[in-house]
Amino acid sequence: MPSTWICALLIGGLVFLLGCQTPIGVDRVGMTRAYEQITASTLTGPQLSADSETVIGRYGLEKLAQDSPDLAIAKLQEEACKDNRRDVLFALAELSYGTAHNYESYTWVTIHQQGQQALVSLPGKKAARGYYFASAVYSYFYLFGDSQDPVPDRYDRHFRIACDFYNRGLAKALTKENSDDVSLISRELKLPYGTVNMTATRPGFPWSEAQFHEFVAADEYTVRGLSPRERVAGLGMPLIGIPDRAAFGSNWPSYYMPGIKVPASAFLRVDGTVCDMTSTRLKASLELYSGYNVREVKIGKETVPLETDLTTPIAYGLQSSIQWKARMAQFFTGKELMKSGVYLTHPYEPGKIPVVFVYGTSGSPSDWAQAFNTLEADPVVSARYQYWFLVYNTGNPIAYSGWLLRDRLDKVVHELDPQGKDAALRNMVIIGHSQGGLVTKLTAVDSGDKFWSLVSDKPIDQLGLKPADRELLSNMLIFEHSPYVKRVVLACAPNLGSILVNNFIQTLAQHLISMPSDLAQLGTSIATLGGSQNAAIKKLGGKVPTSVANMNPDNPFLLALHGLPLADDIKGDTIIGVLGTGPVEDDNDGVVAYKSAYLPGMETQNIVHCGHGDVPSNPAAIDDIRRILLLHLKETSSTMSAK
């Protein structure tokens, strides 16, 4: 061999050894890219997982899976009837999902009929739904079906991927074409090579199909404004339930907001075997569950958690809510864009203690959305509590709003529990922010004549007022603590007034804020009292004071409320915001000073470092609320069990 050829071979060999990859080896690419290989599946891209490719290769279906995936699925289906290893079912679930995803982008697709030479042309999305549904069914058999292999380990990566094939395949199969709506009715559903007779049931959902027939898939949406997106991991299709108010008619409960949305989960239970998927023998039950009070189902002896999205229904309901318009409107005007009252966030659950949220000046229930989102997702807390909120006009006198809260609590409790059997309804926790903290405290004190003496030196029945005006004045100024409340939490409450309110601001607010008709009428009646009658009314001057006047540090009503202790059987806690890093005693949250928010005699006190308006959504404040709720459970458990 010429020396030049020898040199060329030596040089080529050296280049190969120094610069070329070996057939087997590793490449350092970083953890992110390495995980892309580890977790690859048709959930994240076009590439099948390595395990599914191995199964396809086992039966020589590699080329068929590339060229005609529907035929590959048909061939693999035949093998699954003979070879009941679980990895075959996983490969079928993944290949079906990937095929469905590809077909979605086509206008028409051609399907090979199993066992026949004929071809069938179908709209791409219609064909896709059949394969999505097949993916969910194959996943069900992989997770729960009989096999020579053991049940998948819960730490196995394929177990979680199979759950996602089930959840997402089910949602895709049942979502209506060109719509976000999910169809939850009994019907026959087509698989690629067979049909399923599906019966829709509602074993864990408290409303009828007429009342709740509109559902959308929660996974079709991203969420803004709430974090984290709270989910319960498991099996099932997370849904947002939208009520049909008209279907409720006169039975719509007064304590449900018109725009209420509820979380739900749809679970598909399959009856049959994988071999039935090419026939009409396969049956299934589509079960609907409330996301609030049903968190798991039974499959045989196994307990399976339901996949539930708790955050998206909250955000969906608030997106077009009147609450955003009502904030300032219900501060400056006596009109009600949102009707005043106590409302439940979801159906009443006997045995669960109500936590009632009260917002502050120019606020709305959405101020507490982050807290509700976090607490509802906490399995320990939500197992024992249900969440309510007060709607009220924040420009009204604080005494009026305090009466409103006590009165509406009384009405709701009597409607829910007329016979007084539910001890939980008599162990309520009321949580108020800012002005809402003062309103909250008014549920927990006995005023005697402390407030009335600020207004008059004569008994109320000696004033020449109409009965309705006299009753309203009495309701506002003579307080007895609510028998349903056992704990109050005051967050940034201006117990000694706000640093932003002075006489000028008070006077300006008095001109800008209008009162509701009953309060306006009361002011007129007071102004028209004559002679000695008029002299008996101190300082009102025919005008009912606004909430802003009540938060002036010099306001007599405020000072009298500050001096009232909580009733003996009611406990209290404070959450106080500060902005600085120095001594808290000299600090404030931008609206309320520490010395004003602090109340002696409270059971616990917590400091959070944030501004006044951020406290209801502050993670540290919400965590303190959780601590308080757990403390309340511990302290009331003996009382509730005794009842």
N, C-alpha and C positions, 0 to 999 in steps of 0.2 A: 504494500500500500504506500503510495507516495507520502512523503513527509508532510506535505501541505494538508492532505486529508486527515492524517493523524492529529495534526495541530488543530484542525477545525473541529474534530470530534472532542478533543480535550477541552477546547474553549467552550464548545456547546454544553458539555457535561458540567463544566464549572459554572456556567450561567444558570443551568437548571438547578444545581445545588444551592446557589447563592440567591437566586431571585425568583424562582417559580414555586407555586404552591404544591404541596404534596396532595395526593388524592384524599387523605384523611389527616385532619389536624384541627387546629383552632385558630381563630383570628381575634385579636384583642380589639373590640369595637366599643367598649363601654357598656355599663349595665343597662342603659335605656334601650339600646339596639339589641342587646342580648335578650332582654325580656320580650321584645317584639317577636323573636323567634320562638321563645318558650310559650308565649300566650297566643300565637297565631291561630286564628280560626275564621270561619266565614262571618262571625259576629263583627270582626274588626276589619276585614278586607276580603279580597277574592281568594286568598290562599286557604286551602283546607289545612286543618291541623295535621301534624306528622302522624298521629295515631290513626286518623281516618284514611290518610293516604296508604298506610300500611295495610289496613283492612281491604281497601280497594285493590291494592296490589296482590293481596292474598288470593283473590278470585280472578285476577287477570283483567280487571276492569279499568285500568288506567286510561287507555285511549278512549274508551266508550264514555268515561266520565268527562273527558275533555270535549268530545265531539257531540255526544247526545246524552246529557246528564239524566234526562228522564228515563232513557233505556237503562242506564247504569243503576238508577234507583230501582227499577223494576227487577233487574237481575239480582241486585243485592237483597231486595225484599224476598225473593225466592230462597236465597241462601239463609236468610234470617229464620225462615220456617224450618230449616233443617239444622242450622247451627245457632243455638240459642245463647251464644256468648254475648255479653253486654256490649263489647266493643263494636259488634255489628250494628246494634241499635243506635249507638252513639254516632257511628259513621252515617247511618241513614238519616238521623236527625240533622246532622251538620250538612250533608249533601242536599237534603230537601230545603234547608234554610237558604243555602247559597244559591240553589236553583231558583227559588222564589224571588230572591233579591235581584237576580239577573233578569228574570222575566218581567219584573215590575217596570223596567225601563223600555220594554218593547210594546209596540201597539198590538201586534198579533204574534203568537208563537205556534209552532207545530208540535203536537204531542203524539208520540207513538203509542197506539193502543196495545196494551199488554196481550200477548198471545195472538195478535192479529197483525196483518200487514198494513191495515188501513191507518191513515194518519188523520188526526183531528186538529183543526185550526181553532184556536181560542183567543179572545182578547188577552193581552199580556197580564193585566192586573187580575183578571178572573182566574187565570191559570196559576198566578202567583199565590192567590189566597188558598187554593187547594194544597199547594206545597208548603205554605206556612203552617196550615193546619196539620199536615202530615208531620212536620217537624215537631210540633207540640205533642202529638200523639206518640211518636217514636221516643221522644224525651221522657214521656210518662212511663212507657214500658221499660226504658233504660233505668229509670229511678226506682220503679216499684214492681215491674213484671217478674215472672218466674224465670230463673236462669240457673245454669250450672255454676255461674260465677256468684260470688257473694255480693250483697248489696253494696253499692258504691260508698267508699269511705267519705265522710263529710269534709275531710281535709284534701281530698283529691281535687285537683284543678278541674278535671272533667265533670265532676259533680256540679260545681258552680256554673260551668259553661252550659251543661245540660239544663239547669234551672233557667238560664237566660234564653236558651232555645225555646223552652216551654213557654215562658212568660211573653217573650217578644213574638214568637210564632202565633200564640193565641190572640194577642192584640192585633197583629196584622191581619189575621184571618177573619176576625169579627168586625173590623172597622169598615164602615160603609164606603163605597167607592166615591171619590171626590168629596169626602166629608170627614170631619173629625168624630162623628157619632159612632158609637159601638152598638151593634145590634145584639140584644140579650133575649131573643125570643126563641121558642122551641121551633125546630125545623130540621130538615135533612141537609147535611153539609157534604159536599163532594170532596173526596180525596183524589189523588191522581189516578188511582185504579180501583176505587170503591167509594162507598158512602158511609156516613155516620148518622144515625138517628139520634139527634141531640135534644134533650128535654131541659128547658130552663126552669130553675127553681130559685126560691128566695129563703133558704132556711135561716139565714142570719141577718136579714135586712128588714127593718120594721115597717116599711111602707109598701103599698101595693104598686102594681105595674102602672095603673092609671095615674097615681100620684108621682111616681118616679119612673119615667120611661125614657128619659134622655140622659145618656152617659157619654163621656168622652174619655179617651185614654190619657191618663196623666203623663205617660212617657212621651207624648207628642209635644210637650211644652218644657221650656226652661223657666226658671223662676228668678225674678229680680226683687230685691228689697228685703228678702228673708234669707237668713243663713244660719245654720246649714239647711240643706234640703233633707228634712227628716224622713227616713224610710225604714220600714221594718222589712228586713231581708227574708225571702222565702219563696214560695210558689204562688202563682196567681197573677192576674192582670190588674194593676192598680188603676182605679177609675175615679172620675169626678162625677158625682151624682147631682143633677140639676132638677129641682122640683117643678112640677106643673102646678102653679098656685091655683089655677082654675079648677083642677081636678079635686082639690081639697074642699072647695066651696066654703061653706060656713064652718067646716071642721078645721080650717087652718088655725093652729093654736096662736093665741095672742102673744105668746112668748117666743115665737119664731120670727126672725127678721125676714122680710120678703126676699132678700137676695141670698139666703142661706145656701151654701154648697156643702156637700158632704163627701168624705172619702169612702170608697168602697173597693172591694176586691172580687173579681170573678175567678172561680176555680173550676177547672174541667176535670171531672172524675170519669175515667174510661173503664168500660166493662167489656172485656173480651181479650183477645190475644193478638199478637202481631200478624198472625196468619189471617185474621179476619179483616185486615185492611184492604184486601182485594175483593171483598164481598159486600153484602148489605147487612151482615150479622153484627157489625160493631155498633155498640150503643155508648152514649155518654150523657152525663148530667152536668149542666153548667150551673154552678151554685153561686149565688150572690150573697156577699157578707158586708156588714157595716165595718168600716175601718176603725170605728171608735171602740166597739165593745166585743168584737170577735177577732182574735189575733192568731187563731190556729184551727186546723181541722184534723180529723182522724182518717188515716188510710190503713185499714186493717188495725193492727196494734200500734202503728207508728203515728206519732204526733208531728204534724207538718205545719210550720209557721206560714202565715199568709203574707205574700208580698203586698205591702201597703205604702202608699205615698200620703203622708200626713200634711206636708207643706203646700203642695201644689193646689189642693182645693181651697186653702186659705187665700193664697195669692190670686187664684182665679176668681174667687168671690169678691175680692177687694179691687180687682182691676177696673171694674165699671161701677163700683159702689158709690152711692150717694154720699157716703161718709166724707169724701174729699171736698165736696161742695158744702157740706153741712157744717164743717168746722167753724168757720168765721160767721156763717149765716146764723147758726144757732148760738152764737155769742152775742151778736148785735141785735137780733130780732127775737120777738116772742113767738114767731111762727116756728113750726116744726117740720123741717124736711125729713127728719127721722123722728118718728113718734116716740115721745118719752116713755120709758119703761125699763123693766128688767127682762133681758132676753137670754135664752139658752143658745149655746153654740151647736148643740146637737141634741138628739132625743134624750129626754129625762131618763136617768139610770138610778132606780131606787138603790139605796145603800151607799151611794157615793156622795161625799161631802161637796157641796157647792163652794167654789171659789169665785167670788164676784169682783170683777175688775171695774174700777171707776177712774175715768180719765180726768185730766185737769182742764184749765182755762183754754178755750178755743181748740179743744182736742176732739177726739172721736175714739170709738173702741179700737180702731186700727193702731192707736198708740201702743196697745198691749199685744199686738199681733206676734211680735217676736217672742215675748214671754209665753204666750199661749202655744206657739209653735214648739218651743223648747220643752215646756212642761208636758204637753200632750204626748210627746215622743218618749218621755221618760216612763218606762214600764212600771217602776215602783210607785211613782206619784200618780200617774194616770189610772192605775188600778184602783185607787181609793178616792179620786177626786173627779168632779165634773166642773166645767167652766162656764160661767155666766158673765154678763156685763150689763152695766147701766148706761142708758142713753138719756141725756138731759141737756137743757140749754144752759150753757155755762155763764151767761150774763145774768141769770136770775139770782136772787138773794140766796146765799148759802143755806140759810135756814129753810127756805122753800125746797131746795134740792135735797136737803137732808130728810125732810118730810116725804118727798117724792120717793126716795130710795126705800124708806121704811114701809111706806104704803104699798109700793109695787112688790116688794118682797113678800109682804103679807098676802097680796092677791095671788101671786104665782104659787106660793106654797099651798094655799087653800085649794087652788085649782089642781095641783099635782097630787096632793096628799090630803084630801078632805077629812079623812078619819084620823090623821095624825099618827100614822103607824111608822113612818120613816124617820128614825132618830137622826140620820145623817143631815136632814133638812134643818135640824135644830143644833147643828154644830158648824155653821157656816164660817168661812173666812172671807172678810171683805178687804180688798187691797185698793187703796186710793193713792193717786199721784197728784201732787201739787194741791190745787183747790179740791180735787177729788179726795185728798186725805182729810180735809176738814168735813166734807160731806160724809165720808166714811166714819169719822169719829162720832158724828151725830146719831149713828145707829147704836152707839155703845155707852151713852151717858143718860143720866136722869137729871133733867134741868131744874125741876121744881119751879120756883118763880124767878130764877136767876135771869132768864131772858125777858120774861114778861115785865119785870120791874124796871127794865131799861126803857120800856115803852109807856107804861101807864102805872099810876098809883091807885087805880081803881080795879076791882074785879072785872073780868071781861064781860060778864053778863049784865053789868051796869052801864055799858057803853051802848049808845043808840045805833047799833049797826044791824044790818040785815042778817038773818040767820046764816046765810051762806058766807058772808064776809066774816062774821064772828067765828064760824067754824074754821075757816081758812087761817085766820089770825091765830087761833088756838093751836091748830096743827103745826104752825111754823114756830111758835114760841114756847110751847109747853111740851117737852120731850120726855118720853120713857124709852129706855133702851129696847131694841128689837129682841124678842124672845128667840129668834133664830140665829143670832150672831154670837159666836163664842171667841172670835179672835179678829182683831183689826191690825192691818199693816199700813202704816202711814209713810209714804215715800215722798220726801222733800215737801212735806206739808208746811205752809206758812202759818204755824201756830201763833206766832207773834208778828205776823204780817210779812209783806214782801218788800225787799229793798227797792223795788221799782215803783211802788205805789206811794203817792203823796197826795196832798189836798188838790193840787192842780189836776193830776191824772184822775182822781176820784170825781171831780166836778165834770171833767171832759167826758168821762165814761157815762155819767148820769144823763148827759145830753144825747149821747150817741146810741145808747142801748135802750131798746124798747122792751116792755114787759109783756108777758102773755095776758090774755084778756081778763082772767080772774084776778091777777095781781094789779092790773091797771084799774079794774073796778074797785078793788080794795083801797087803792090810793085815792080814788075819787071819793069814795065813801068817807074816808078819814078826813079829807079836806073839807067836806061839807058838814062835818059835825059842828054844832054851834055851841057857843058860850062855854060853860064849864066842861061840856063834853070834849070840846076841842082842846081845852087846857090839859085834859087828862092824857092826851097823846103827846109824848115828849119827843121833840127833835125831828119827827118824821116830816112835818111841813107838807103833808099831803102827797109825799113821794115815797115809794117803796125803794129802799137802797139797792143798788146793784151788787153783784159779787165783788166787783173791784173795790167798792166802798168797804165791804166786809174784810178786805185784805189790807186795809190801811193799818199800820201799826198802832194808831190811836183809836181804832174802832172799838167801841164798848162791847158790841156783840162778840167780837173776836177775843177780847180779853176775858170776857165771861166764859167763853167756851174753853179757853186755855186753862182756866182755873178749875174746870170740872174734871173729876177723876173718872176713869172707866168704871162701869158697873162691876160689882164684886166678882161675878162669874165670867167676866170677859177679860181676855189677855190681850196685850198690845205689843207691837214691835215697830221700830222705826228704821228706815233706810235713808241716809243723809248723803247728799252729794257735795263734794268740795272740788275746787279747781286748783288750789295751790298745793305747795309741798310743806308749808309751815304748820304751826299749831292749828288744828282744826277748829278750835274754839273761836278763832278770829277769821275764819274762812267763810266762803259762801259758794253757791253753785251758779252764780250769775243772776239769780232771781230771788232765792231764799237764803238767808244767812244760816250758818250752823246753829246759832243760838235760838233761831226761830224754829228750825226743824226739830231740834232736840226737845224731847218731852220727858220729864222725870217720871219714874214709876213704870216705864216700859220694861218688858221682860228681856228683850234683846235690842241691841242697836248695832247697825253696820254702816261703815263709811265706804262710799264708792267714789272714785276719782273721775268725775265726768261732769259735764254741764247739766243744768236742770232738765231740759227737754229730752236728753239722751238717757235718763235713768231708766225708764220703763223697758228699753231695749238693750241696756247695758248687761253684758254677760255676767259680771260680778254681782249685779243687783238681782238678776234672774236666779243665779245660783243661791243667793241668800234667801230668796223667796222659796226655793226648793227646800233649803234647810229648815225654814220656818214651818213649811207644810209638813215635813217629816216630824218635826217637834210637836206640832199640833196633833198629829196622829197618835204619837206616843202618849200625850197628855189626855186625849179624849177617848182612847180605846176602851178603858174600863167603863166610862160613862155610856158609850154607845152599846157595849155588850150587855150592860145592865138593862138597857131599854129594849 
